Amino acid sequence: MCLGKSIKAQDTNGKVVQTTLFQDKLTSSFPHIKVNGVEKTSLPVTTPSTGSYTTLTDAKGNFYYIPSNSKSILKVHVQNQNSKIDSGTTVTSGLYGTAWFQHGTSPTDDQYEYAVLIPTDTYQLTSSALTAAQETTDSKVYKVLQKDRYAHVVQFLKSPESGSDLSHAVTGYIMFAKNRPLPPEGPVEEGNRKDCLIMAEETTEFIFLSISIPSLNLATPKGSITNSDDMEQEELYHSSSAERDVEVTLRKKVQKSVVSVHVHGKPDCYKPNVWVLTGFKTVQFANLKNGFSVEVKLKKRPQELQ
């Protein structure tokens, strides 16, 4: 699921602002892309016009669902492309299929939305099922609950593995601002950092939270790393990221004791510190680092069971 909002640009000197979905070289092994299910081996720059939505399939078989609110800015192109190799001395060419959102030369508050379905041997959710579900009011795979400059919040209702409804919805949060109210459909009320990712699931008895800060927060003796020139050998191979604290406030109270804590990837020499604070609604993650995702299982207090 991919969302963009508050896209703006100034002083572009007439250059068009774009968001690329894919750019694939077409070969004998991957000879075409698909637009609305139709194979394309040549195509001028076009905006697909039929239907209330558009579907694309790239040369590798990845499926893209573009809803009506983003279809009007979608562009698709299949044509021979000339460029130079890395040295810049030799011209090379090839047939490429490309898709992008075109935001214009001076967007002030543009946005986009699309979902990607990657084919695997274990996933049972098909491209046709995804499209049909998203076009049916009461049978969606996902719902966008919030998309603004404060947060992106998406709730997932079907399992990509089985294609069936989830027993309990999973809500994903990307935080761009701190201490802002979040949609009531999810179990998280607010967070105190603007740079973290949260996944949450609420069952009858438990609340599961998975949280990470994707920035490595690396630092040098001279201060924070701001560009590639700051990445000397010591920082590149031996540094550890600075620890960051995050507090997540839930809508319902949980028990003081955390049921379990799990760190994805099982990193050596790292033990997360997690507490439920006084009031039983706020969970503190005290030492997030290195982009690790920390998952906790919390038991709801008796009065919150449903």
Secondary structure, DSSP 8 states (H G I E B T S, - for coil): -EEEEEE-----TT--EEEEEEEEE--SSS--EEETTEEES-EEEE---SSSSEEEE-TT--EEEE-HHHHTTEEEEEEEEEEE-TTSSSEEEEEEEEEEEEEESS-SSEEEEEEEE---SS----HHHHHHHHTSTTS-SEEEEEESSSEEEEEEEE-TTT-SEEEEEEEEEEESSSS----TTSSEEEES-SS-EEEEEE-SSEEEEEEE--S---EETTEE--SGGG--HHHHHH-----EEEEEEESS-B-SS-SEEEETT--TT----EEE-TTSSEEEEEEE-TT--EEEEEEB-GGG--
